[in-house]
Amino acid sequence: MKAQLISLTALLAIPLHASAFTTIPSHNIATTPSVFPLNAISDQDGTSNNGVTSIDVSDLGITISDLEKSIPKQDISLESSGYQSTSKIPDVNDDGCHWVENPEDIEVTLRIPGLVGQPAEALSVMFSTTTVSVTAFGRIAWSAIQMGMSDIDDCSFLIVDGIGGIPTIQLSIGKRDVDERWGGFILQVGEDSLL
């Protein structure tokens, strides 16, 4: 009876594992993870650095007074861009207007599907402070109210034949109020648009 009790005790001392994928930790390898908080790390001379991590950047030539200076406004340039529809029908989204806005101006590329087949030489653009109009053979074919006020002396355009027979109209529109954000180009497609 004593022999059976010893073998049963020996059997119970062996750890039982529910999975074939678990391993028995070796007794000569530490099973506790080695975690050191940042403030426990010492410098090379053995003194504690109290949790402050120091990196030598003296080769950059930057001083604390350089970091405390405010950034000049002209050194920051924010640019936004997007697509809008050139159709006056609300349910139609042709993404025919791609705009890129900077603090001083807005660059616009128009590909108006209704102008398909029109030669670039027969098209022109008229600017006002609040609207832009595209003419074909001297008649207004498309117009739009702009999202902001433009400086008509700082507006220009270029029209080239485009892919699929749709002319590409590139507009450069200077803003009257510099740094005013328009957030797009087309506020509303004009009611006089034939397209």
Disulfide bonds with the S-S distance in Angstrom:
none
